[in-house]
Amino acid sequence: MAILTREKLATYGIEVIVVVFGILIAFQVDEWREDRQRGRDRAAALSRLAEETAANLEDCEKVIPVLADHAQSVLAVVRVLHDGHLSDADKGSFEAGLIKVGYITGTPYSETVAEEMIATGLLKDLGNAELRNQVAELAGWIDGARSWDLDLRGSLRAAIAEVGKAVDFEHDGRFEVPADSNGPATGFEDGISVNYVLEELVANRTLKNAFIEAADTHLDMWRNHSEVCRRFEEIQASLTKMNLN
């Protein structure tokens, strides 16, 4: 029967300590490597977020002016129908409003990087609380904008139907008038002409009411997209501040 001497116990104890110490070091090394990789992944995600945000802001620069122009054109129709008089100076805006009333740009913005950061847990590791909250809310705002597009597009159907009854549209055949779009389209109305009798339009109470509601719809779309674009500006400002610091 083997007898454990103090020397052997001390040797075994040292070996156990060395093994345990080695295991702990291995765990720490693995954790260190994971942290470094996660840091690289986070930095790469932030870089792509900056690129995506810049692209979204470029889309905003195209979309917002189109929405503003359409809202102003539809409001011009409302004013003429209310006043019952069309001056030569207002004719262009009035006829543009008859054409643009049923057209709304799509929502071209992307939230791919934000969704990826949320799904992978990278967003939780982000030390900047302000940016973390902005990215977390972004997907909801863009989804909301898409829902607004669908809802508001549906609310214009009555106006489109009434305009179609009262106005004849003609185009020169160089293009197709977009019924729907995922992004901004400008200039398509240049090839369209409208035939109408102003007195008949002014006397059409249903048409007046439809245009009033349509004007509200276009203004809502303008405001909604402007709010989403403001969110992109906030994210870009936070990313810029992080780089400066």
C-alpha positions in Angstrom: 0.0 0.0 0.0 1.4 3.4 -1.1 2.0 5.9 1.6 1.4 9.6 0.8 4.2 11.5 2.2 4.3 15.2 2.8 6.6 15.5 -0.2 4.2 13.7 -2.5 1.2 15.6 -1.3 3.1 18.8 -1.9 4.0 17.6 -5.4 0.5 16.6 -6.2 -0.8 19.9 -4.8 1.6 21.9 -7.0 0.6 19.9 -10.1 -3.1 20.5 -9.3 -2.4 24.2 -8.9 -0.5 24.3 -12.1 -3.3 22.5 -14.0 -6.0 24.7 -12.5 -3.9 27.8 -13.2 -3.4 26.7 -16.8 -7.1 26.2 -17.3 -7.8 29.6 -15.9 -5.3 31.2 -18.1 -6.7 29.4 -21.1 -10.2 30.6 -20.2 -8.9 34.2 -19.9 -7.1 33.9 -23.2 -10.2 32.7 -24.9 -12.3 35.4 -23.3 -9.7 38.0 -24.3 -9.8 36.7 -27.9 -13.6 36.7 -27.9 -13.6 40.3 -26.6 -11.2 41.4 -29.2 -13.2 39.7 -32.0 -16.4 41.2 -30.6 -14.7 44.6 -30.6 -13.7 44.2 -34.2 -17.2 43.1 -35.1 -18.7 46.1 -33.3 -16.3 48.5 -35.0 -17.1 46.9 -38.4 -20.9 47.2 -37.7 -20.5 50.8 -36.7 -18.6 51.5 -39.9 -21.3 49.9 -42.0 -24.0 51.8 -40.0 -22.3 55.0 -40.9 -22.3 54.1 -44.6 -25.9 53.0 -44.4 -26.9 56.2 -42.6 -25.2 58.3 -45.2 -27.0 56.4 -48.0 -30.3 56.9 -46.1 -29.7 60.7 -45.8 -29.0 60.8 -49.6 -32.4 59.2 -50.1 -33.9 61.8 -47.8 -32.4 64.6 -49.9 -34.4 63.2 -52.8 -37.6 62.2 -51.1 -38.3 65.2 -48.9 -38.3 67.8 -51.7 -40.6 65.6 -53.8 -43.0 65.2 -50.9 -42.9 68.9 -50.2 -43.6 69.7 -53.8 -46.5 67.3 -54.0 -48.1 68.7 -50.8 -47.8 72.2 -52.1 -49.3 71.3 -55.4 -52.3 69.6 -53.9 -52.8 72.6 -51.5 -52.8 74.8 -54.6 -55.7 72.9 -56.0 -57.6 73.2 -52.7 -57.1 77.0 -52.7 -58.3 77.3 -56.3 -61.4 75.1 -55.7 -62.1 77.2 -52.6 -61.7 80.6 -54.3 -63.4 79.5 -57.5 -60.8 81.4 -59.6 -57.7 80.3 -61.4 -55.1 83.0 -62.4 -52.6 82.5 -65.1 -49.8 82.5 -62.5 -51.5 79.7 -60.5 -52.4 77.5 -63.5 -49.2 75.5 -63.5 -49.4 74.6 -59.8 -53.1 73.8 -60.1 -52.7 71.4 -63.0 -49.6 69.8 -61.3 -51.8 69.2 -58.2 -54.4 67.4 -60.3 -51.7 65.1 -61.6 -49.8 64.6 -58.3 -52.7 64.1 -56.0 -52.5 60.3 -56.1 -48.8 59.8 -56.2 -46.7 59.2 -53.1 -43.0 58.2 -53.0 -42.1 55.0 -51.4 -39.9 54.4 -48.4 -36.4 53.5 -49.7 -34.6 53.7 -46.4 -32.7 50.7 -45.0 -32.2 49.4 -41.4 -30.2 46.3 -42.2 -27.2 47.1 -40.0 -29.5 48.2 -37.1 -31.4 44.9 -37.2 -28.1 42.9 -37.4 -26.7 44.7 -34.4 -29.9 44.0 -32.4 -30.0 40.3 -33.5 -26.3 39.6 -32.7 -26.2 41.4 -29.4 -23.6 43.9 -30.6 -26.0 46.7 -29.8 -26.1 45.8 -26.1 -22.3 46.0 -26.0 -22.3 49.5 -27.3 -21.0 51.9 -24.6 -22.7 55.0 -26.1 -26.2 55.0 -24.6 -27.5 57.7 -26.8 -26.5 55.9 -30.0 -27.7 52.6 -28.6 -31.2 54.0 -28.1 -31.2 55.7 -31.5 -30.3 52.5 -33.3 -32.7 50.4 -31.2 -35.6 52.8 -32.2 -34.6 53.1 -35.9 -36.1 49.9 -37.2 -39.4 50.8 -35.6 -39.4 54.3 -37.2 -38.7 52.9 -40.7 -41.3 50.2 -40.3 -43.7 52.9 -39.2 -42.9 55.0 -42.2 -43.7 52.0 -44.5 -47.0 51.5 -42.7 -47.8 55.2 -43.1 -47.1 54.9 -46.8 -49.6 52.1 -47.2 -52.2 53.7 -45.0 -52.0 57.1 -46.6 -51.8 55.7 -50.1 -55.1 53.9 -49.3 -56.7 57.1 -48.0 -56.0 58.8 -51.4 -58.1 56.3 -53.3 -61.3 58.4 -53.0 -59.5 61.5 -54.2 -58.0 59.7 -57.2 -61.4 58.3 -58.1 -63.0 61.7 -58.0 -60.3 63.4 -60.0 -60.5 60.6 -62.6 -64.2 61.3 -63.0 -63.7 65.1 -63.4 -60.4 65.4 -65.4 -59.1 63.8 -68.6 -55.4 62.9 -68.5 -53.3 62.7 -71.6 -49.6 61.9 -72.0 -47.2 61.9 -74.8 -46.2 58.2 -74.6 -42.6 58.7 -73.6 -43.1 57.1 -70.1 -45.4 55.1 -67.9 -47.0 57.0 -65.1 -45.9 55.2 -61.9 -48.8 53.8 -59.9 -46.4 52.9 -57.1 -42.8 53.3 -56.3 -40.1 52.3 -53.8 -38.3 55.6 -54.2 -38.6 59.2 -55.5 -39.5 59.9 -59.1 -39.6 63.4 -60.4 -40.4 64.9 -63.7 -42.9 62.2 -64.8 -45.7 64.8 -64.7 -44.0 66.9 -67.4 -45.3 64.7 -70.1 -48.9 64.8 -68.8 -51.6 67.3 -69.8 -55.0 67.6 -68.2 -58.4 68.6 -69.7 -61.0 70.0 -67.4 -63.7 72.7 -67.0 -62.9 74.8 -64.0 -66.5 75.7 -63.3 -67.4 72.0 -63.1 -64.5 71.3 -60.7 -65.4 74.2 -58.5 -69.1 73.1 -58.3 -68.1 69.5 -57.4 -68.4 69.4 -53.6 -67.3 65.8 -53.4 -64.1 66.6 -55.3 -63.4 69.6 -53.0 -63.7 67.4 -49.9 -61.6 64.7 -51.5 -58.8 67.2 -52.2 -59.0 68.7 -48.7 -58.4 65.2 -47.3 -55.7 64.5 -49.9 -53.9 67.7 -48.9 -53.9 66.5 -45.3 -52.6 63.1 -46.4 -49.7 64.6 -48.4 -48.8 66.9 -45.5 -48.8 63.9 -43.1 -46.5 62.0 -45.4 -44.1 65.0 -45.6 -44.0 65.3 -41.8 -43.6 61.5 -41.3 -40.7 61.2 -43.7 -39.1 64.4 -42.3 -39.2 62.8 -38.8 -37.5 59.6 -40.0 -34.8 61.7 -41.7 -34.3 63.6 -38.6 -33.5 60.3 -36.8 -30.9 59.5 -39.4 -29.3 62.9 -38.8 -29.2 62.2 -35.0 -27.5 58.8 -35.7 -24.9 60.4 -38.0 -24.2 63.1 -35.4 -23.7 60.5 -32.7 -21.3 58.5 -34.9 -19.4 61.6 -35.7 -19.1 62.5 -32.0 -17.8 59.0 -31.2 -15.1 59.4 -33.9 -14.0 62.8 -32.5 -13.8 61.4 -29.0 
